[in-house]
Amino acid sequence: MPMPGSTPPEEKAKQGALQYAKAWGGRSLQVLLCITKYTLTSISENPLPATLLATLISAQHLRPFQTLPMLFPPILLFSSYLNVNGYKTDAAGLTSAWSAAYLVLARRRKQAFGSKFGVRGITRGATLGLCLANLLGGGVAYAFGEKKDT
């Protein structure tokens, strides 16, 4: 005897393949969105991406010293400091905003096709990729995260 509220197996068998696929697809989309939100939030609430981005920016702009891009690493390191002290949502927003600013600044410089595959080109590509990941993850974490009351 089936339990009340559950569907007997013979009724499940009567359900068509298209109806089953449609029901499964709706749930899988919700699960996928939830997993994506959780992944982006957990990545951006970690102090490592901001520290890694500060390291990559320093590696590119320290020799020869360039003043404007070198303003970004101290702010990103401060964001890591905030993150370690428990202000994860605020640190995610700060990292996201300054990553977007650096992404805009770095995209203005044009790079020849041949120099994209050298050490500097690969470092620049990794920096821009990490900026984009910080922008997306930090934005999601800041939008959906809970703020700590002081």
Secondary structure, 3 states (H helix, E strand, C coil): CCCCCCCCHHHHHHCCHHHHHHHHHHHHHHHHHHHHHHHHHHHHCCCHHHHHHHHHHHHHHCCCCCCCHHHHHHHHHHHHHHHHCCCHHHHHHHHHHHHHHHHHHHHCCCCCCHHHHCHHHHHHHHHHHHHHHHHHHHHHHHHHCCCCCC
